[in-house]
Amino acid sequence: FATMLTLTPPPPPNVRAALQKEIEQIDLQLHPPVDAATAIHLHVTLAAALAAKVPPNASLFVFVQGPGGGAPLAVKRSAATLPQDVVLSADDAMISQHAMQPGQKVTVVACISASGSPMARSGDLYGQINYVAGKTGPRALEIDKLSP
């Protein structure tokens, strides 16, 4: 759509407006806004000693756990290509009524799963840090442990 806006002659005003609207909707889908009040900014890395233990086609799960445990307050899944920057917020809640709150003390866990399942299994690689939602600022999270 962006290329169509640069054509000569330029598209009529009504077509131009429709194209611009489509571009904005696609941009929102690709880069959704982050709830700054609950944002968690991470730079996820892998300890060199564990690099050889990453299976092919593994998944990276990053999730936020509340102090009382239970279902994660937020979660993201991606390919286990590291290092990787990850941003989570209340917008990433699995259940909208069970999302992190601004200023809430949480534990953030990054897990490399060979099975593709978010449930921890023997041999999975993981790391975790404590964080205050929306307050702590960017942090490094190193995956440096092996699940028994």
N, C-alpha and C positions, 0 to 999 in steps of 0.2 A: 504494500500500500504506500509506503514511503517513496518508493521509486515512481509510482504513478503521480505523486504530487510534484515531482520535478520535471515531468514531461513538457515538451514544447509542442504545441501551445498548451498552456496550463488548463487543467480541467475547469469546467464551469463552477461557480461558487457553491451551488448546492451539492455537487459531486465532491468538491474539495472538502466541504464540511463533513460529509458522510465518511470520506476516507480518514479524515483526522479523528473522527469519533471511533472508528474501528482501530486505528493505531493506539489510541489512549486505552481502549478496553484490553487490547493484547498486552500493552505495557503493564497494566494492573494485574493481569493474570501471571505474567512472567516475573514481575517484581511487586508482589503485594506489599502494602504499607505495613510497617511494624508498629505494634503498640509500644511506644517508648516508655510508658509507665511500668511495663513488665519485661522489657527487652533484656535478653541474655546474649551477649556477644562473646563468641568463643573462637579460638584458633586451635583446632584439634590436630595433634601430632601423634606420631607413633614412636615409642622408644626403639632405638636402633637394635637393641638386643632381641626384640620381638618381630622385626621386619620379615624374617624368613618364615614366620608362623602364620602369615596372612594367606589364607587360601584363595585360589582364583575365584572370581565372581562373588566375593564376600560382600556383605552389606554393612554399612555403618548406621547404627541407630544412636541418636542422641536424645536423651529424655530427661525430664525434670521430675524429681520426686519430692513430694511435700514431706514435712517433718513427721507426719503420722503414717507414712507409707501409703498403701492402696494404689489405685490406678495412677499412671503418670499424669502430671498436670499439663505437660506439653511433650510432643515427640516429633522428630523428623527422621526420615530414612533417606539414604543416598548410597551411591557406590562407595566402597571403602578405598577411595583415592585420597591419600594424605600427603602433605598437610592440607587442611580444608578449613575455611571459615564458615561458621554456622551461626545463625541468629534464630533464637526461639523467643516466643512471647505468648501471652494468653491467647493470641490468635491461632496458635498451634495446638490448642487443647483438643483431646480426643472427645471429650464431653464438655459442652459449653458451660454447664453448671459446675464443672469441676476443673476450673482453670486457676492458674497462679494469680496472686493478687500483688499489687504494687507494694514493694518493700518486704515481701514474704521471704523468709529464710528457706532456701531449698538446697537440694543436692542435685548436681547435674552429672549424669553418667554418659560416657561414650563407649559403645560396645561394637566390636567387629564380630559379626555373626557369620559363621560358615554355612549355617542351615538356612539363612534368610529369615529366621524367626526372631522376634524381639525378646523371646524368653531365653534367659541365660542357660547355656549348656556347657558341659565340660569342654575345655579347649578354646572357648571364646576369649578374646582379648578385650580388656576394658580399662578404663581409668575414670576417676571421679573427682569432683571438687565441690566445695560449698560456695554458695552464691546468694546474693540478696537481689531479688528480682527488680530490675529497673534502676538499681543503685550502684552495683559493684563496678560497672564499666567493663571494657574488654579484658578477657582473661585467657590464658593458655590452659588447655586441658590435654595432658599427655596420656595416651593409652600405654600403660606400663605394667599391667597385671595380666595373669593368665588364670581363667576360671578353673577350679579344681575338677 
